Amino acid sequence: MIRILDILIALSLLILLSPLFLIISLLLKITGEREIFYIQTRIGSGQRPFALIKFATMKKNSLHMGTKSITLKNDFRVLPFGGVLRKTKLNELPQLLNILIGQMSFVGPRPMTEEIFSLYSEEGQKELASVKPGLTGIGSIVFRNEENLLSISGDPQKFYAQHIIKYKERLELWAIRNSGIKNYLKIFLITIYIVLVPIASLRTLWKIFPNLPYPTGDLNYLLKLKVY
């Protein structure tokens, strides 16, 4: 059932948004570094690598600059028009193609680079690799302002590895263990809501999902400042 929904929604959105795809492609071609798509190897189900497609938003070779796989608020590697695409999440739209061909689902843990995937526990890696990665997921919703969060931490890379990854793992494992059409639709609709209303509070998230794990310690404090 979920695969059928993935295909129907992805195909419908690709047709409906084709004019927007064209406009974004033309703007990218005449601005920044004139690259339209950014293709990067990510870890998929069965821990098999696949080519993730996004609209290009950053400088070439950005993975070898600055904070590498971690992006901060006002990151110098993000191109001007790329910043608009990232803020509105329009840079993620080409992943509709990844969904259509079966490499991703609409809802699931975000597809990770090998570097980020390796930060998860052995148990976490095993469960994450048991499902398709998603365009959105519970971790994506809670950490919708991750760039802001990392920017106010003292050491972004250390904070990511010691705090964010640990909580993300709890969230994603919860989502996998509670997967089904009901939560698929809830997460999908909540994602649409926060994209349309980016200043919306997420305090009600724990009312919608009563057994969703809570953050703890310093991470709880920072999330309340930037996300809740």
N, C-alpha and C positions, 0 to 999 in steps of 0.2 A: 504493500500500500504506500509506504513512504517513498519507494523508488518511483512509483507512478506519479505521486505528487511532485517529486523533484523534477521529473521530465516535463510534466504539464506546466508547472510554474516557470521553469527555466525557459522553455520554448515560448511561452506567452510573453514573458518579459523581454526576451531577445527581439521578438517581433515588435512589441509595443515601444521599446526603447531604442530601436534602430536609428531613428533620427538623432537622438542624443549621442549615441555612439559615434555617428558621423561628425557631429559638431565637435565633440571632444577630440576625436582623431585629428581633425583639421587644425584645431587650436594647438595641439601638442606638436604637430608637424611644423608649425611656423613660430613656435616659442621654445624657450629653454634650449635643450640639446637636440631638439627635433626627433626625438624618439617617441613612438606611439605606445608600444607595449614593453613591459618589463616581465621577462620570463625567468623564473628562479626554481631550482630543484627543491622540492619539499618532500617530507616523509608522509606517505599515504597509508592506507590500510594494508595489513600484512607487512608493514615497515618497508613497503616498496616505494622507491622514489618516483615522483612524477613532476611534470612541468607546470607550475602554477602560473597563471596569466593575470597580470594587472595592467592598468594604465601606468605609464612611466611617470613618476613623481619626483625622483631624486637624481642627483648627478650620477654619471657613469662611475663604476667602481666604488660606489658608496660603501659597500661591504668592507672595503679595505681602508676606510676613513673613519675618524672619530670613534664613536661608540659601536661601530660595526653593525651587528644584528639588532641593536637596541636603538630606537629612534626617540629623541627628546623633543620637548616643546621648543619651537623656533630653531630646530636643527638646521645648521648651515648647509647641509646636504640636500635639503628639500628645495626644489625649484618653485618660483612664485606661483605659477598656475598649478603646480603639483600640490602646493599647500591647500588650495581651494578644493581640489579633488579629494585630498586626504580628510579634510575637515567635514566634507559632505558625504564621505564614504563612496563617492562615485568611482574612485580608483579601483574598487573591488568588483565592479560590474563585469569585466571580462571573465571572471570566474564562473559566470553562468555557463560558459562553454565547458569548463571542467566538470560542472554538475551534469550537463547534458550528456557528456560522453561517459559518465559513471565514475570519475575519479574522486568526486566530492559529493556531498549532500548539502542541502540548505542548512541543516542543523547538525552540529557536531563540534568536536574540538578543533580549534583553528590549526590548519596544516603548518608544521614547523620545519625550520631548517634542521639539519643534522646536529648543528651546534646547540641549538635550543633544546631539541629532543633529548640530547644526552644529559641535560640537567635534571631530568625527571628520574624518579626512583625506578628500580628494575620492575617493580610491580606496576608502576604507573605507565612505563613504556609498553609493557605487555598489553595492558587494557586499552591504552590509547591506540595501539596498532590493530586492535581487534575490530575497530569501526572505521567508517569513512570519515575523513576530516570534513568540517563544515564551513560554509560561508559565514555563518554566525553560530553562536553557542552561548551557554551560560557564562563561560569565562570571558567571552567577547563583550557581553552586556555589562558584567560587573566592572571590567577593566576598559570600559569605553574611553576613559580619559587617562590611559596608561602613560602616554607621553608627558602629560602634566605631572602625574604622580612621580615619575622618575626624575623629572627636572627639579623637584624640590627635595629629593633625597640627597644625602651627602655624596654617596658613591653609587651612581646608577647601576653599574654592572654588578657590583656586590649586592646591592639591595634587590636587584632582579633575581639573582641566583639564590639568595638566602631567604627572601620573603615572598616575592610575587610568585615564583615558580611553585613553591610549596602550597600556597593557597590555590593557585590555578589547578594544581593537580587534584586537590580535594574537590574543587568545583567540577572538574571534568569527569572525575571518577563517579561523582554523584550523578551527573547527567547520563553517563553510560549505564549505570545501574538502575536508573529510573527512566530509561528511554521508552518511547512509545509514541503513538500518533497524537495523544493528548498533549504531552509536553513539547513535541515537535511544533504543533500549532501555537501553543502558548509562547514559546521562545521566538518563533517566526514573527508573530504579531507584536510582541514586546520590542523586537528589533526595529520593526517599521515605525513604531511609536517613538522610540528614542532618536531615530534618525530624523523624523519630522519635528520632534520637540526635544532638541539636544539639551535643554536646561531642565528637563523633567527630573524630579527626584526619584531615586530607586529604592526609597525606604519601603515601598509596598512590595518589593520583590520577594521579601521573606514572608509576606502574607499570601502571595500567589503560590510560592513554593515553601511551605512551612518547615520542611526538614532540610532546606538548603544550608550548607555549612556557613558559619559566621567567620569573618576574619578575626584575628587576634593581635594583641600587642601593638607595635608601632604601625603595622599595616592597617589595622582597624582605625587608628587615629587619622592617618593620611587619607584613607578612603572616605572617611566622614567629611574631611575638608574638601575633597575633590570629586567625589562620586555620589554620595548618598543625597 
